[in-house]
């Protein structure tokens, strides 16, 4: 029978994996949106690998920039 510490350690691992998967899904969705915006706006696409290599803040900034350009066009 596992000790309480072992149970908590395993729970921590499971929570960490779940958080990692969620962050990965969010990053993947943002990459997809960036690629779609680039294509729609007629910009050269960065490529999925290049976007995956970006830091989270850099990717978010690029997304926000493209989103702002897209919204300007919709007005």
C-alpha positions as CSV (number, residue, x, y, z in Angstrom):
1,X,0.0,0.0,0.0
2,X,1.5,3.4,-1.0
3,X,2.2,6.0,1.6
4,X,0.4,9.3,1.6
5,X,3.6,11.0,0.3
6,X,3.7,8.5,-2.6
7,X,0.0,9.1,-3.4
8,X,0.5,12.9,-3.4
9,X,3.6,12.5,-5.6
10,X,1.6,10.5,-8.1
11,X,-1.3,13.0,-7.9
12,X,1.2,15.8,-8.6
13,X,2.6,14.0,-11.6
14,X,-0.9,13.4,-13.0
15,X,-1.9,17.1,-12.5
16,X,1.4,18.2,-14.1
17,X,0.7,16.0,-17.1
18,X,-2.8,17.3,-17.5
19,X,-1.6,20.9,-17.2
20,X,1.1,20.2,-19.8
21,X,-1.5,18.7,-22.2
22,X,-3.8,21.7,-21.7
23,X,-0.9,24.1,-22.4
24,X,0.1,22.1,-25.4
25,X,-3.5,22.2,-26.8
26,X,-3.7,26.0,-26.2
27,X,-0.3,26.5,-27.9
28,X,-1.4,24.3,-30.8
29,X,-4.6,26.3,-31.2
30,X,-2.7,29.6,-31.2
31,X,-0.3,28.3,-33.8
32,X,-3.2,27.2,-36.0
33,X,-4.8,30.7,-35.6
34,X,-1.5,32.4,-36.5
35,X,-1.1,30.3,-39.6
36,X,-4.7,31.0,-40.6
37,X,-4.3,34.8,-40.0
38,X,-1.1,34.8,-42.0
39,X,-2.7,33.0,-44.9
40,X,-5.8,35.2,-44.8
41,X,-3.8,38.4,-44.6
42,X,-1.7,37.3,-47.5
43,X,1.5,37.2,-45.5
44,X,4.1,34.5,-45.9
45,X,3.4,31.8,-43.4
46,X,6.0,31.2,-40.7
47,X,5.7,27.5,-40.8
48,X,4.5,25.3,-37.9
49,X,8.0,24.3,-36.8
50,X,9.2,28.0,-36.6
51,X,6.1,28.9,-34.6
52,X,6.6,25.9,-32.2
53,X,10.2,27.1,-31.6
54,X,9.0,30.5,-30.4
55,X,8.6,31.3,-26.8
56,X,5.0,31.6,-25.4
57,X,5.2,35.4,-25.1
58,X,6.6,35.9,-28.6
59,X,3.9,33.6,-30.1
60,X,1.2,35.5,-28.1
61,X,2.6,38.8,-29.3
62,X,2.5,37.7,-33.0
63,X,-1.0,36.4,-32.6
64,X,-2.2,39.7,-31.0
65,X,-0.6,41.6,-33.9
66,X,-2.2,39.5,-36.5
67,X,-5.5,39.6,-34.7
68,X,-5.5,43.4,-34.6
69,X,-4.7,43.5,-38.3
70,X,-7.6,41.1,-39.1
71,X,-10.0,43.1,-36.9
72,X,-9.1,46.3,-38.8
73,X,-9.9,44.7,-42.1
74,X,-13.3,43.6,-40.8
75,X,-14.4,47.2,-39.9
